[in-house]
């Protein structure tokens, strides 16, 4: 008995050292909230319970714990996301740097808190996601489908291949959370926050946890039509931002961290890739760099490179032919080529004569010439690259 008490005290001390509290949002969970609070208090002295407008006996049960917990409550239900925001705000106010969130419907085992602590000690500063065994833990079919659906979109938006993106059992780095701009307030909030933390280069690590689904105890407040619609709108918004900026940022950061020259060298040597594929990647990079859509080359080029299964690193590296010193030369050559395809073409004696005003007045000549130049140069580069690769790379 004494050993058990000593172990529990040690566990509480670990959470103290990490400046970590536990946050429990709840709404009409009178069947599970009391026993869950008691069990969580075995692992921490700092539990923040947010009562999100409950209309059953949940508020009375919470009140019965007195000053053993921090209780936040309000009359009108505002959604799980809002409850978590209130919990994060209170945790930061009390000086905590990390917070473990746990659902109040009884599906989570508080003993898994220790697994989060262990994972944190190995990877401080990350976001830790409780990974349920979806196939083995008896998750209802519609929940399993929703989770796999969410996993797909999160992978698309962040590059993180996670087993469980809808879990409410998590350990958050609060200082990183505090910097985010979060606008959702209901179930979709947990998708938004994990994606935006990943966008801020916060590592996301799954932690295996146990789960139970007792139909006699568990109360779910998920409304399929309304909540799924909101999640769909959120995924649309996040996916647009991903392709406008964050996907490109992720690729460039990866390139920078691995060393630009070393990465290009490794990708060029990649033995499993055919010479034709490499030559096409180089040619496509030239095409993207020259085409007359300055400012949008990589925005269009990287998704197309992925769709065509090309070597992204080679495409990005070669596309930088359009660096500022080369832009006037590319535009001048486009004008020279475009002169063969339009009437009343303008003739420049030097690329130094090209200004923004002349581009505006003679845009069609430049636009047509730019596309012809891009196709022609990429075809020529493809032939040269293929011959060179076949000669030097057996």
C-alpha positions, 0 to 999 in steps of 0.5 A, spaced: 500 500 500 505 504 501 509 503 495 502 504 491 502 511 494 509 512 493 509 511 486 503 515 485 506 521 489 512 520 484 508 521 478 504 527 481 511 530 482 513 528 474 507 532 472 509 538 477 516 538 474 513 538 467 509 544 469 503 540 466 496 540 468 490 536 466 484 539 462 477 536 462 472 539 458 465 536 459 457 537 457 452 532 460 456 527 463 453 525 469 454 518 469 462 518 468 464 525 470 465 523 478 469 517 477 473 520 472 475 526 476 477 521 482 481 517 478 485 523 474 486 526 481 491 520 483 496 522 477 495 530 478 494 535 483 492 540 478 486 538 474 482 544 470 474 542 469 470 546 464 463 545 465 460 547 458 453 549 459 451 542 462 444 541 464 444 535 468 447 533 475 454 534 472 455 541 475 453 539 482 458 533 481 464 537 479 462 542 485 462 536 490 470 536 489 471 543 492 478 546 492 481 539 489 480 542 482 479 548 478 472 549 476 470 553 470 463 553 468 458 557 464 450 557 463 450 556 455 453 550 451 458 553 447 462 547 444 468 543 446 473 547 442 470 553 446 471 549 453 478 547 451 480 554 449 477 556 456 482 551 459 488 553 456 487 560 458 486 558 465 492 553 465 496 559 462 494 564 467 496 559 473 503 558 469 503 551 466 507 550 460 503 544 458 496 541 458 494 534 458 486 534 455 482 528 457 475 527 455 469 526 460 465 520 457 469 515 460 473 512 454 480 514 456 484 511 462 487 516 466 493 511 467 495 513 460 497 519 463 504 516 465 505 514 457 504 521 455 509 523 461 514 518 458 513 520 451 514 527 453 521 526 456 524 523 450 521 529 445 520 535 449 516 540 446 512 536 441 504 535 441 502 528 443 496 524 440 493 519 444 493 513 439 487 508 439 487 502 436 481 503 432 480 496 429 481 492 436 478 497 441 471 496 439 470 503 436 463 504 433 463 503 425 461 511 424 467 513 428 472 509 425 470 511 418 470 519 421 477 518 424 480 515 417 477 520 413 480 525 418 487 522 418 487 523 410 485 530 410 490 531 416 496 528 412 494 532 406 495 538 410 501 537 414 504 531 411 503 527 418 501 520 417 498 519 424 493 513 426 488 517 430 487 524 429 480 525 432 483 523 439 481 528 445 487 525 449 493 529 448 498 533 451 499 540 448 505 545 448 501 551 451 506 556 449 505 554 442 498 554 442 498 561 445 501 563 439 495 560 434 490 564 431 484 559 432 477 560 430 473 554 431 469 552 437 466 545 437 468 538 435 472 541 429 477 545 433 481 539 435 483 538 427 484 545 427 489 546 432 493 540 430 494 542 423 496 549 425 501 546 430 504 542 425 504 548 420 508 551 426 513 546 425 511 542 432 512 535 432 506 531 432 507 524 436 502 518 437 502 515 444 498 508 444 492 509 449 487 504 451 480 506 450 473 503 452 466 504 449 461 502 454 454 504 451 451 504 458 455 510 460 458 513 454 454 519 452 456 522 445 454 529 443 457 529 436 451 531 431 453 527 424 450 532 419 452 539 423 458 537 425 461 533 419 459 539 415 463 544 419 469 539 419 468 539 411 468 547 411 474 547 415 478 542 411 476 546 405 479 552 408 485 548 411 487 545 404 486 551 400 492 554 405 496 548 404 496 549 397 497 556 397 503 556 402 504 551 407 505 545 403 511 549 399 514 552 406 514 544 408 518 542 402 523 548 402 524 547 409 525 540 408 530 542 403 534 547 407 534 542 413 537 537 409 542 541 406 540 544 399 546 541 395 546 534 398 539 534 397 539 535 390 545 531 389 541 525 393 535 526 389 539 526 382 543 519 384 536 516 387 538 509 384 530 507 383 528 513 379 529 512 371 533 516 367 527 518 363 523 520 369 529 524 372 530 528 365 522 529 365 523 532 372 529 537 370 525 539 363 519 540 367 523 545 372 525 549 366 518 549 364 515 552 370 521 557 371 520 560 364 512 560 363 509 567 364 506 566 370 511 569 375 510 569 382 505 562 381 511 558 378 512 553 385 504 554 387 502 551 380 509 547 379 509 543 386 502 540 386 503 538 379 510 535 380 506 531 385 501 529 381 505 527 375 510 523 380 516 527 378 522 528 383 520 534 387 527 536 389 529 537 382 523 540 379 524 546 385 532 546 384 531 547 376 525 552 377 530 557 380 532 559 373 527 564 374 531 568 380 531 575 379 537 576 375 535 572 370 528 574 369 529 580 365 533 575 360 527 570 360 522 576 359 526 579 353 527 572 350 519 571 350 518 578 347 523 576 341 520 569 340 513 572 341 514 577 335 513 571 330 506 570 333 503 577 333 502 583 329 505 590 330 510 587 335 515 591 339 522 590 337 527 591 343 534 592 342 536 590 349 533 586 355 535 593 359 530 596 355 524 592 358 520 596 363 513 594 367 510 599 362 512 596 356 510 589 359 503 592 360 503 595 353 505 589 349 503 583 354 500 579 349 507 578 345 510 577 352 505 572 354 505 568 347 512 568 347 513 566 354 509 559 353 513 558 346 519 559 350 517 554 356 515 549 351 521 549 347 526 550 352 523 544 356 523 540 350 531 541 349 533 540 356 529 534 356 533 531 350 540 534 353 538 531 360 536 524 357 543 523 353 547 526 359 544 521 364 544 515 359 552 517 358 554 518 365 548 514 369 548 507 367 
